[in-house]
Amino acid sequence: MWQDILTAFALYLILEGMIPFISPGRFRRTVELIAKLGDNSLRKAGLVAMAAGLAMLFIVRS
């Protein structure tokens, strides 16, 4: 179980690191736009991301 969790976390770090590595300027602009969003917009985006992750996990594991 811990091996799966650490593997998932490692993949997350790899994917998150690719974004600023490939296009640092675009990443910087995106972070600036995100910082300007209101709390409700960020919560909605987080909810959508969690739901998408849960759906993918359900599909992959079934």
N, C-alpha and C positions, 0 to 999 in steps of 0.2 A: 504494500500500500504506500509506504513512504517513498519507495522508488518511483512509483507513478506520479506522486505529487511533486517530487523534485524534478522529474523529467518534464512535467508540464510547466513548472516554473522556469526551468532552463530554456524551454522553447519560447516561453513568453518573453524572457530577457533577450533572446536572439532576435525575435521579431520586432520588439520595441527598439532595439539598438540599430536595426537596419534602417529605420525611417530617418533619423538624423544623420546617419552615415551616408546614405544615398543622396539626400537632398537637404543639407543643413539650412539653407535659406528658406525653403518652403516650410520646413519644420518650425523654424523661428516664427514665421508669419502665422502659421496655424496656431501655435501656442499663444501668440498675441490675441488672435481672434477668440480663442477659447477663454482667455482671461477676461474678455469683455462680456461674455455671456452671463445671463442671470442665473441664480441658483436653481430656479425651476427648470430652465433649459438644460442645465447640466444634469439634474436629477433624471429628467426624461431620457437624455442620451445614455446615462448610466443604466437605467432600467431596460432600454432597448438592447444595450450591449449584453447585459446579464441574461435577458430572455433569449437572445440569439445564441449565446454560449450554452445555455441549458438545452436549447433545442438541438444544437450540434452534438452536445454530449450524449443526449438521449438517442440520436440517430446513430452515432458511432458505436455506442455501447450496446445497442439492441440488435 
